[in-house]
Amino acid sequence: MSDWATYTLQDLLMFSPRVYFRLIERYNQDFWPLQIVLIAAALAVLVPAAIHVRRVRLAVLPLLALAWAFCAWQFLWVRYAGINWAMPYAAAAFWIQAALLVFAGLRAGDPAPAGRLRHYGGIGLSMFGLLAYPFSAWLAGRSPVSAETFGMMPDPTVATTFGAMLLLGQRRLWVLLPIPVAWSLYSGLTLWAMRDPGALGPLAAFAAFFVFLVAGRR
């Protein structure tokens, strides 16, 4: 038991930061310019949803479901699983989340309006996931080719999902929470173990979501 106490997060990593970020770079190169298309599609849905365009609001959850499913398939299952044995399980969780988002979309009808604080918090988190997250690679001192974008990578997809859930004011919010929360903690700790400043991204999105969720009740 005393031996376990000597381990750090770095000791649990199964790959080097260089291998991980090179994986992302090649992934981005394989799909360019799909990243721009996915961000534009999300903006085309979330911006009208933010100003309460009813028909567009109903399209938010199906769009998020597609993003989760694509991340599960192309990044977690096809690529990341090659260097991390846990990723097939993560991919399964992402597919479950995609199914939950579809189910929530079918059951939601016209989404309930969120409170003012949650509404603006949702807009902020959504824009963070869509527009700010791609610049985290540059801020962390990495190549822009390793940028993480919505629909392609899990972290910005989770951040955007957090924002959309606040924005829509889903009554059954708790059903959609466990997998995004678990991924935010896992990804944040993994990046922290790699000593990458990008660890602040998923952890900050997670913290901001709960601040707006709780404060919005008052």
Backbone hydrogen bonds, N-H to C=O, Kabsch-Sander energy under -0.5 kcal/mol:
donor,donor_aa,acceptor,acceptor_aa,energy
5,A,1,M,-0.9
6,T,3,D,-1.5
7,Y,4,W,-1.5
11,D,8,T,-0.7
12,L,8,T,-0.6
12,L,9,L,-1.1
13,L,10,Q,-1.0
20,Y,16,S,-2.2
21,F,17,P,-2.7
22,R,18,R,-1.8
23,L,19,V,-1.8
24,I,20,Y,-1.6
25,E,21,F,-2.2
26,R,22,R,-2.3
27,Y,23,L,-1.9
28,N,24,I,-2.7
29,Q,25,E,-2.3
30,D,26,R,-2.1
31,F,27,Y,-1.3
32,W,28,N,-1.5
34,L,31,F,-3.0
36,I,33,P,-0.8
37,V,33,P,-1.4
38,L,34,L,-2.5
39,I,35,Q,-2.1
40,A,36,I,-2.6
41,A,37,V,-2.3
42,A,38,L,-2.3
43,L,39,I,-2.5
44,A,40,A,-2.3
45,V,41,A,-1.0
45,V,42,A,-0.5
46,L,42,A,-3.3
47,V,43,L,-2.1
49,A,45,V,-1.7
50,A,46,L,-2.0
51,I,47,V,-0.8
51,I,48,P,-0.8
52,H,49,A,-1.6
53,V,48,P,-2.1
54,R,52,H,-0.9
57,R,53,V,-2.3
58,L,54,R,-1.5
59,A,56,V,-1.6
60,V,57,R,-1.2
63,L,59,A,-1.9
64,L,60,V,-2.3
65,A,61,L,-2.4
66,L,62,P,-2.0
67,A,63,L,-1.9
68,W,64,L,-2.6
69,A,65,A,-2.4
70,F,66,L,-2.4
71,C,67,A,-2.3
72,A,68,W,-2.3
73,W,69,A,-2.3
74,Q,70,F,-2.7
75,F,70,F,-0.6
75,F,71,C,-1.2
76,L,71,C,-2.4
77,W,72,A,-2.2
78,V,73,W,-1.8
79,R,75,F,-1.0
80,Y,75,F,-3.7
81,A,76,L,-1.4
82,G,79,R,-1.7
83,I,80,Y,-1.8
84,N,80,Y,-1.1
87,M,84,N,-1.7
89,Y,86,A,-0.7
90,A,86,A,-1.6
91,A,87,M,-3.0
92,A,88,P,-1.8
93,A,89,Y,-2.0
94,F,90,A,-2.3
95,W,91,A,-2.2
96,I,92,A,-2.1
97,Q,93,A,-2.4
98,A,94,F,-2.3
99,A,95,W,-2.1
100,L,96,I,-2.5
101,L,97,Q,-2.3
102,V,98,A,-2.0
103,F,99,A,-2.6
104,A,100,L,-2.9
105,G,101,L,-2.2
106,L,102,V,-2.1
107,R,103,F,-2.0
108,A,104,A,-1.6
109,G,105,G,-0.7
114,A,167,L,-0.6
119,H,115,G,-2.9
120,Y,116,R,-2.4
121,G,117,L,-2.4
122,G,118,R,-2.8
123,I,119,H,-2.0
124,G,120,Y,-2.4
125,L,121,G,-2.7
126,S,122,G,-2.4
127,M,123,I,-2.5
128,F,124,G,-2.0
129,G,125,L,-2.4
130,L,126,S,-2.2
131,L,127,M,-2.9
132,A,127,M,-1.4
133,Y,128,F,-2.3
135,F,132,A,-1.7
136,S,133,Y,-2.1
137,A,134,P,-0.5
139,L,135,F,-2.2
140,A,136,S,-1.9
141,G,138,W,-1.4
142,R,137,A,-3.1
146,S,143,S,-2.0
147,A,144,P,-1.7
152,M,149,T,-1.4
153,M,149,T,-2.4
157,T,153,M,-1.2
158,V,154,P,-2.8
159,A,155,D,-2.4
160,T,156,P,-2.4
161,T,157,T,-2.0
162,F,158,V,-2.6
163,G,159,A,-2.0
164,A,160,T,-2.5
165,M,161,T,-2.4
166,L,162,F,-1.8
167,L,163,G,-2.4
168,L,164,A,-2.5
169,G,165,M,-1.1
170,Q,165,M,-1.1
173,L,170,Q,-0.8
175,V,172,R,-1.1
176,L,172,R,-0.6
176,L,173,L,-1.3
177,L,174,W,-0.9
181,V,177,L,-2.4
182,A,178,P,-2.6
183,W,179,I,-2.6
184,S,180,P,-2.3
185,L,181,V,-2.0
186,Y,182,A,-2.4
187,S,183,W,-3.3
188,G,184,S,-2.3
189,L,185,L,-2.3
190,T,186,Y,-2.3
191,L,187,S,-2.7
192,W,188,G,-2.0
193,A,189,L,-2.4
194,M,190,T,-1.4
195,R,192,W,-1.4
196,D,191,L,-2.6
199,A,196,D,-2.1
200,L,197,P,-2.0
201,G,198,G,-1.5
203,L,199,A,-1.3
204,A,200,L,-2.6
205,A,201,G,-2.4
206,F,202,P,-2.1
207,A,203,L,-2.3
208,A,204,A,-2.9
209,F,205,A,-2.2
210,F,206,F,-1.7
211,V,207,A,-2.0
212,F,208,A,-2.5
213,L,209,F,-2.4
214,V,210,F,-2.5
215,A,211,V,-2.8
216,G,212,F,-1.8
217,R,214,V,-1.4
218,R,215,A,-1.4
